[in-house]
Amino acid sequence: MITTMETVEKRQKRDIRLIGSFVQVHCSGRHGSVRRSSYPLPAGLGDILICPDCAHFMKYVVTKRLNCPLEAEKPSCKHCRIHCYAAAERKKIREIMAYSGRRMIMRGRLDYLWHYLF
């Protein structure tokens, strides 16, 4: 995992922070009884509290995002012409974003409404 701030671009940081928020909300809502621990995001973006299964998934997501071949012209993942995630992970991220997106918007995070719709 890349940890130096110079190697992670601004858009990558924003995307990783956003997906970290989505995974954290999903984990706390769906895996409430499982023991969670701190998962460090790369480039000094902070930590999130998630279960071991979500931490494994988050590692996969961060790796894929940092290695995206379309970084210069990067659209949102749902509008991308190539898909970096395997089918199972794509299904899981859709589930996570559907669950978390609605809850974040209902909590007053209207800035996520833009990401959720586009």
C-alpha positions as CSV (number, residue, x, y, z in Angstrom):
1,M,0.0,0.0,0.0
2,I,1.3,3.5,-0.9
3,T,1.6,5.7,2.1
4,T,3.6,8.8,0.9
5,M,1.5,11.8,0.2
6,E,3.4,12.8,-2.9
7,T,2.5,9.6,-4.8
8,V,-1.3,9.9,-4.1
9,E,-3.1,12.4,-6.3
10,K,-5.8,14.8,-5.0
11,R,-8.6,13.0,-6.7
12,Q,-7.4,9.6,-5.5
13,K,-7.3,11.0,-1.9
14,R,-10.9,12.2,-2.3
15,D,-12.1,8.9,-3.7
16,I,-10.4,6.8,-1.0
17,R,-11.7,9.1,1.8
18,L,-15.2,8.8,0.3
19,I,-15.2,5.0,-0.1
20,G,-13.7,4.8,3.4
21,S,-16.7,6.7,4.7
22,F,-19.1,4.4,2.8
23,V,-17.4,1.3,4.1
24,Q,-17.4,2.5,7.7
25,V,-21.1,3.3,7.6
26,H,-21.9,-0.1,6.0
27,C,-19.7,-1.9,8.5
28,S,-21.3,-0.3,11.6
29,G,-24.8,-0.9,10.2
30,R,-24.4,-4.4,8.9
31,H,-21.7,-5.8,11.1
32,G,-22.7,-4.2,14.4
33,S,-21.8,-7.1,16.7
34,V,-18.4,-7.8,15.1
35,R,-15.3,-6.4,16.8
36,R,-14.0,-3.5,14.8
37,S,-10.5,-2.1,14.8
38,S,-8.8,0.9,13.3
39,Y,-7.9,0.7,9.6
40,P,-5.3,3.3,8.4
41,L,-6.1,5.0,5.1
42,P,-3.1,5.8,2.9
43,A,-1.4,9.2,2.5
44,G,-2.3,10.3,6.0
45,L,-6.1,10.4,5.3
46,G,-6.8,9.1,8.8
47,D,-8.3,5.9,10.2
48,I,-11.7,4.3,10.0
49,L,-13.2,1.7,12.3
50,I,-14.1,-1.4,10.4
51,C,-14.3,-5.2,11.0
52,P,-11.6,-7.6,9.5
53,D,-13.8,-8.5,6.5
54,C,-14.4,-4.9,5.6
55,A,-10.7,-4.2,6.2
56,H,-9.8,-6.9,3.7
57,F,-12.3,-5.4,1.2
58,M,-11.0,-1.9,1.8
59,K,-7.4,-3.0,1.1
60,Y,-8.7,-4.4,-2.3
61,V,-10.5,-1.1,-3.1
62,V,-7.5,1.1,-2.2
63,T,-5.2,-1.0,-4.3
64,K,-7.5,-0.9,-7.3
65,R,-8.0,2.8,-7.0
66,L,-4.3,3.6,-6.7
67,N,-3.6,1.4,-9.7
68,C,-6.4,2.8,-12.0
69,P,-5.1,2.8,-15.6
70,L,-7.4,5.8,-16.5
71,E,-6.2,8.3,-13.9
72,A,-5.8,11.2,-16.4
73,E,-9.4,10.8,-17.7
74,K,-10.9,9.1,-14.7
75,P,-14.8,9.1,-14.7
76,S,-16.7,7.8,-11.8
77,C,-16.4,4.1,-11.6
78,K,-20.0,3.4,-12.6
79,H,-19.5,5.4,-15.8
80,C,-16.0,3.9,-16.6
81,R,-15.4,2.0,-19.8
82,I,-13.3,-0.6,-18.0
83,H,-14.0,-2.2,-14.7
84,C,-11.1,-2.7,-12.3
85,Y,-13.1,-4.8,-9.8
86,A,-13.9,-8.5,-10.1
87,A,-17.6,-9.4,-10.4
88,A,-18.0,-10.3,-6.7
89,E,-16.3,-7.1,-5.5
90,R,-18.4,-5.0,-8.0
91,K,-21.5,-6.5,-6.5
92,K,-20.3,-5.9,-3.0
93,I,-19.4,-2.2,-3.7
94,R,-22.9,-1.6,-5.2
95,E,-24.4,-3.1,-2.0
96,I,-22.2,-0.9,0.2
97,M,-22.9,2.3,-1.7
98,A,-26.6,1.6,-1.8
99,Y,-26.8,1.0,1.9
100,S,-24.4,3.8,3.0
101,G,-25.4,6.4,0.5
102,R,-29.0,6.6,1.6
103,R,-28.0,6.8,5.3
104,M,-25.3,9.4,4.7
105,I,-27.8,11.6,2.8
106,M,-30.5,11.1,5.5
107,R,-27.9,12.2,8.1
108,G,-27.5,15.5,6.3
109,R,-24.5,14.8,4.1
110,L,-25.9,16.4,1.0
111,D,-22.4,16.6,-0.6
112,Y,-22.7,12.8,-1.0
113,L,-25.9,13.3,-3.0
114,W,-23.9,14.5,-5.9
115,H,-21.7,11.4,-5.8
116,Y,-24.6,9.1,-5.3
117,L,-26.5,10.4,-8.3
118,F,-23.6,11.0,-10.7
